[in-house]
Amino acid sequence: MRRRSSNTGCSADISQASHEKRLRETPWIPPPSRSETRLGCTASGDRIETTMRLLVIENAAELVTPIGRSALCGHDMAKLRFVKNGAVLCYDDEILAVGTTSEIEKKLAECTPDALDVERINAEGKTILPGYVDPHTHFIFGGYRQDEFQMRLRGATYMEIMEAGGGIAATNRATREATEEQLYETGLRRLDRMLDLGITTVEGKTGYGENTETEDKMLTVMERLDRDHPVDIVRTYMGAHSVPPAFKGRTCDYIDYLIAEGLPMAKGRADFCDVFTETGVFELDESERLLLAARECGFKLKMHADEIVPLGGAGLAAKLRATSADHLLKASDEDLFAMRDAGVVATLLPCTAFSLREPYARGRFMIDNGLAVALGTDLNPGSCYTQSIPLMTALATIYMEMTIEETITALTLNAAAAIDRADTIGSLEPGKKADIIILDCPDHRHLSYHFAMNLVETVVKSGAVVRRT
């Protein structure tokens, strides 16, 4: 069953015409509708009466998954479970059993005598993986910045782009001016593309508002999309993305404003609070003050850290025991080791470095030194306008020297840990959510070998097929 938000203050006033238009255009495949009662079983093997769905994905050339309910660190990231002739049995929205096809058939026979009443997917010659998790995006925004991108390719500096009216200020203006419905429709299309790529859970940040009203609008859009679209959305409040012109030279006053107005607005609606900790934006002391206030309000913590200069953001993330610290292109060895010891996930964003023609974060070094590494797309309209998992996989394996096995863990279980969901998603194990992708290839190594190509053929979300090519 689709998880529905319990948050208050969420708008649900989608027009009937808009809803009918989406129904006509959407490629989603609805789950099977069955009203009859039949026998089922729980993960422990108990037989029960149920009207819930049973789904079997069987005969796969290979089933590949990390194992665990927390992030895998260091070389453990490469320790995946491989099952030849693999299969998965799903019970409603949950994984019931994982094993060989013959093992799953035996399990199924124990659960129900009516095997003909089970939806089956023949994955012969294909590979089964957990659904991808994208733990770092800014996917709700107004406007585009294609002119700025071309300027950057011609060698324009960031200050030159700012003077021409570009940069984050351009997105802030466009997002403030966009209606809620406009942001909803563009967000819906971006989620569709994510689903095509096998992303079944995504983190989305606010941060293009410069005021509480616009930040509230962005959160409301994500709440609506979380209800209406198969992809689950983990929401992050990021009022501290940039310092608005009205607070120029008064960053401390802006932090006061966020604590007084922004955090109370987002409380109970966003899971995380994030801050862009960089020289000239939010310094270490300012970031710490906001994050401590956020923790007092019940937020979990994230940080944009050490992307541009080695300021010490990674060390602050370790000190505060943040869930994740992201970017980390310039993080020092000492701060990375502190992150490791504090259990902070290192979320690396290679597509951003690629777009900006910057050196990549030291993924190989981090793994060799025991950190838990996740990968995120950083989808945003300025520095990284892509949600391409295939491109990110190519960059991680070819340029960041991560093995394909480590990369799979970084895209699934560790990405789930970076949004504090590793206990329910990110791997194919009994009791976890039935978020599964089927790749049109016979071996997981095709993900790096057939590089930058989308190999996702079928997407199962919460036990229902929602994409099939």
N, C-alpha and C positions, 0 to 999 in steps of 0.2 A: 504494500500500500504506500502511496506517495506521502512522504513526511510533510506535514503542514505546520507552518509557523504558529506558535502560541503567543507571539509578541503582539502587543497592543499598538494602537495608533497606525495601523497598516491600512492603506487604501485598497479597496477591491472594486472600484467603480469602472470596470472595463465595459465599454459599450457592447451591446449585443451584436452590432454590425462588425465591430473589430473582432469579437470572439468568433463569429461565423467565418470571417475572412481567414483567420488563423486555422480554423478547422479545415477549410478548403485547401489551403496551401501547405499545411504541415506534412512532412514526410514521416512523422512519428507513427509507429505501429501500435495500436491499442492492445492491451493485454487481453487474453482470451476471457470471454464471459461465460461462467459456468455456474449454474444455480443448484446442481444436484449435490447431494451429500455423498461423500465417499470416505474411505478410511485413509488416514494419514499417520505419520509418526513424527516424533520429535527427535532432536539430535541425540538424545539418550536412548532412542529406540522404542519409546512408549507409543503404543497405537492409540490414535484418537480419531473421533469423527470430525470431519472438516469439510467446508466448502471452499477452502483456499486452493491456490494453484500449485500444481507440481510441474516442474520443468526439468528435463534432462538434456544436457549437452554431452554428446558421446562421440566415441570413435576418433578423437583428436589425435593427430600425429604426435602432438606434444602438449602437455599442460605444464605451465611454468608459473611459479609463485614464490615470493618470499614467505616466511613463516614468522608469526609473532604478533603481539599486541602493543608493541612499542618500537621505537626506531632501532634499526640495526646499525651498529657502529663499526667503523674501520673495515677490516677485511671480511667481517661477517656479512657485509652487504652483498658479497658475491655468492653466499651460500643459499642458493635457491632450491626449492623442491622441483624435481623434474619427473613427470609421469608420462611414459609412452602409452599410446592408446588410451589417453586420459579422458575423464568424464567428470561432470559436476551434477549433483542432484540438488535442486532448489525447492524449497517449501515456502510458498508465498513470496515474501521479499527477503528470505534468509537462505543461506547456504546450509544444506543438511548434511551433505557428504561429498568428499573429493577422493578420487582414486582412479583405478583402471576402469574401463568400460564394464568388464565382467564383475568387478567389485561393486560398482554402482547398480548394476542389474540385480545383484543379490540383495543389496540394501533396499532397492525398490520393491522387490518381491516381499521382503519382510514388512514393508510399510503398507502396501495395498495389494489386494488380489486383482485389481482392475488396471493392469499396466497399459491397456489400450486407451485409458482416459488420461494419459500423461502427455503433455506437450513435449515433443522431441525435436532436437536440432542435431543433424548429422554434421559433425565437424571433421569428417574424414579428410586427411591431407592438410589440416589447418592447425593453428596454434591457439591455445586458450591462455589468456592472461587476466589478472585483475583489471578492473577499470582504472584508467589513469586518473590521477588527482593533480590538479594544478593549484599549488599553495600560494601563489603570488600573482595577482592581476589587479589592474585598474580598469575593468571592462565597462563601467558605466561612465560615460562622458559625452559631452556635446561637441560637435564640430570635428574638423580634421586639420592636420598640419602638414599636408603634402608639399606645400611650397617651402616650408622650413626644412623638410627632409632633403629636397633638391638643393637648397642653399648649403646644407651641411656637406652634401656630396661634392659641391664645388669648393669646399674649403672654408666656409663661413664659420666664425667662432660663435660660441654661445652668446657672448655679449652683442655681437652683430645681429644675431637672430632676435635677441630681446629688443634691440633698438628698432628693428623692423616690425615690431608688434607681435613677435612669435614667442615661443617658450610656453611654460606652464600658464602664464597669465592669459594667453589666448584661449587655452582650454577652459580656464576658470570662467572667462567671460561667456564663452559659448554654452557652458553647462548651466550657468546662472540663467541665461536667456532661454534655454530649452524648456519646453513644458514637460511635465511628468510623463505624459503619454508619448512624447517624442523619445525621451530617454528609455522608456519601456520598450518601444518597438525596436530601436537599434540594439538594445540589450538582448532582446529576444533573438534577433538574427545572429548576434555573436554567440549566444549559447547554442544555437542550431549548429554553427560551424564547429564549436567545441565538441558537441555530441558526435558529429561526423568523424572527428579525430580520436574518439574513444575516451574523451574526458567525461567522467560521470560525477565528479565533485569538483567545485572550483571555489577558491577564495576570492572575494571581491572587496575592494577598498572604496571608501569615500575619499575626499581630499581635493576635489575640484570646486569647492564652494566658496571659500574665504568668508563665509558667514554660516551661522547655524541653520538658517532657513534652507539654504541650498544643500547642506549636508543632510538635513532631514529628508529633503526630496530624494536624494540619492539612496538613502537607506530605505525609504518607502518603495522605490522602484525595485530594489533588490529583494525586498520582502514579497512583493507581488510576483516577481519572476520565480522566486523560490517555491511559491505555491503553484504556479502555472506551468512550469517547465520541468522536464525530467531531471535535469542536472541540479544537484543539491548545491546551494550557495551558502558558504560560510562568510559571514559579514565582518568586516573590520572597519572601525572608525579611525579615520586618519585626517582629522582636522589640522594636524601639524604636518602638512605636506609642503607648504610654503608660507612665507610671511606676507600677508596681504599689504598692498600699498598703504592702506589706512593706518597700518601699524609699523610702517617703515621706521627703523631705528628704535622701535619699542617692542622688541621681541618678548621681553618679560611680561609686558602688559598683554600681549596676545596669548601667552601661556595662561595668564590669569583668566582671560576671556574664555578660553577653551575649557578650563577647569570649572568655571562658573556656569557656562551655558552649554558647551558642546558635550561634555561627558554626561550631564544629566539627561540631555536629549537622546543620546545613543544608548544609555544604560538599559540593559535588558533586551536590546534590539541587535546590537553588535556583540560578537563573541570576543573580539580583540580590539586593542588600541595599538596603533602603530605611529611612528614618528620618523621623519627624515633627518637623521642625525648627521650633519655635515657642517664643516666650517662655513660660516656666512649664512647658514639656514637656521638650524637648531643645534646649539652647542651642547656639550655633554651635560652641564648642570641644568640647562633648560629642559633637555630631554628627560633627565632623571626626575625632575620635579613633576612633569606631566605624567610620566609613567607610574610613579608612585601614587599619584592622585587617582589614576585610572585603576590601578590595582585595588585601591580602597573602595572604588565603586563597583568592583566585581569583574573588571575586564581582565582577560589574559593578555600577555604582552608580546609584541613583535617590534622589530626595529629594522629600518633601512640603515645599514651600518658600513662605514669605510668603503664606500663606492668610489669616491673621488680622491680623498686624501686619507692617510692613516691617522684618523682623529682619535681612535680608541673606542668607537661604538661597539665593536665586538666585545671588548672588555666590560663595557657597561652592561651589555646583554647578559654576560656571564654573571656579573655582580647581582643583577636583578632576577636571574634565573628565568629569562624570557623563554617563551616557547621556541622561538626561532629568531635568528639574525640573518638578514638577507643582503644580497649583493656580495660584500666582503672581498672585493677586488684588491683592496689595499690593506687588508687586515694583517696585523703583525703576528708572528709566530706565537708570541707570549699570549696575546689575546685569544688566538684560536685554541691554544691549549687550555686556557681558562674556560672557553665555551665547552670544550670536550668534557672537562671535569665537572661542569655545572649541568651537563645534559641538555645543552642548547643545540637545536638542529641548525645546521648551516645550509640555508636555502640559496642555491646558486642560480644565476639567471644568465646563461650564456648567450641567449638571443640578443640581450641588451648590449653586451660587449661586442658582439658581431655587428650590430647595427651602428654602434658608435666607433667601431674600429679600435677598440681598446683591448689590452691583454685580458685573457680570461682569468677568472678566479682559479685558485690553485686546488682544484678538485682532487688531483692525484695526491698531492701533499697532505691534504686534509684526511683523506681515507687512510693513507699510510700511517698517519699519526692518530688514528682512532676516533675521528669525528664521525657523526652521523650526517650524511650529506643528502639533501633533497634537491630536486630541480623544479623550477617554475618558469613560466613563459615571460612574466612581467608585461603582459599585454597592456599597452597604453598608447595614446595617440601621438606621443612625442618621440621618445627614445627607442620604442620597441613596438611597432604596430604589427604584431603577429601573435597568434595563439598556436603556432605550429609545433606540435609534439615531434613530428618527424625531423624537422630542422634542428630542434633542440637535441634530439638523440644523436644526430650526426655530429653536432658541435661537441657534445660531451664525450663521445667515443673517439673522434678523430683528433680534436684539438685539446681537449682537457684530459686525455689519456685515461678515461674511465673505461672499464670493461663493460660489455653490453649487459652482463649480469648485474654489476653495480648500478648501471644506469636504470635497469628495470626496477630495482629496489628504490632508487631515488625518485622514480616517477610514480611509485605506488605506495608501499608501506611507509617509507620515510617522508614522502610528501604528505601522507595522511597524518603522520606524527607532527609535522610542521604546522598543522591546523588542529592538533589535539583530537584526532579522530581515528588513531591507529587501533583503538580497541574495537571499532565497528567496521572499518573499511580498509582497503589497501592490500589485502591478501585473500587468497581463496582457502578459507578454513571454515569448518562447521561453526555455526553461530554468528558468523559475520554476514553483513549485508550482501545480497546477491547482485553485485555490480561486476559485470564480466564483459570482456571483449574477446572476439574471435578474429584472428588475423588470417588473411589469405596467404599463408606461407607455411611450409612444413617444419620450420625450425625458428626458434626465437632469435637466432643470430642474423636472420634476414633483416631485423630492425636496423642494424648498422650496415649490413652488407648491401641491401637494396636501399641505399641511404636517401633521406629526405623525401621518401614516398609514403603516402598514407596507406598502410596495409590493413587497416581496420575494415572488416567486412560486416560484422554484426556486433551490435551493442545491446547488452542486457542490463537494464537498470531496475533495481529493486525486484528482480525476478521476472520482469516483463521485457520482451523484445521491443526496443524503441527505435532501433536503426537496423536496416538490412539492405546491403547494396546488391 
